[in-house]
Amino acid sequence: MEIIEVLPAFLVAVVLISASPGPAMALIFRRAALQGFWPSVATVLGLEMGIYLWALAAGAGLAALVAASHSLYVAIQVVGACFLVYLGIRSWASVLRERRAPDRAAGDEADPPAPRASSRIAFVEGFVVQLANPKAAVFMFAFYPQFISSDQPLLPTTALLALIQVILETALYLGLAAGVSRAGVWFRRPTIRRRLEAVTGTVLIALAGRLLLTAR
């Protein structure tokens, strides 16, 4: 089974997986809406670096260790959930700070985007969210073997498929970020921004709960 033969099915699967709601989508949407396109690029790159490392871990057999070790799985699970809760609380803290601040001008004009220096933070957030997700390890361990035959070298083939996945997901996520950032002026209006922060914070905390409560 050559890679070229399984590539169409692989690409369709990656598109469907990428389009599913989750922490990655929430982070990208929030970053693009409130800070613009370039900081969201950093978030996407961090997320994709994390998924690529999990893919290499699957090819090297390390993801199987995470899947088999209950204590290691739970440890990563707790770290990932705590980080999502931290991001969710931070969003809600922003909402509460604005509600306690002096009233803005009646025009409710949009704030300027956050400085691009936050790109470093955006990259780290995306990277940690993806890496501190044991379900990504289990998924890679179960997903990639379907497209790799027994006569192909496991690690190089996994690395190649993961690179294809990263390129495709990066293009899809950057397209999402570009579309959302075009409406950034509307999203950065104080009232809309508070609502977006509240929704994002709630979603991230809910995803943390799902990560902890869902069985492997």
Buried (B, 14 or more C-beta within 10 A) or exposed (E): EEBEEBEEEBEEBBEEBBEEEBBBBBBBBBBBBBBBBBBBBBBBBBBBBBBBBBBBBBBBEBBBBBBEEEEBBEBBBBBBBBBBBBBBEBBBEBBEEBEEEEEEEEEEEBEEBBEEEBBEBBBEBBBBBBBBBBBBBBBBBEBBBEBBEEEBEBEEBBBBBBEBBBEBBBEBBBEBBEEBBEEBBEBBBBEBBBEBBBBBBBBBBEBBEBBBEEEE
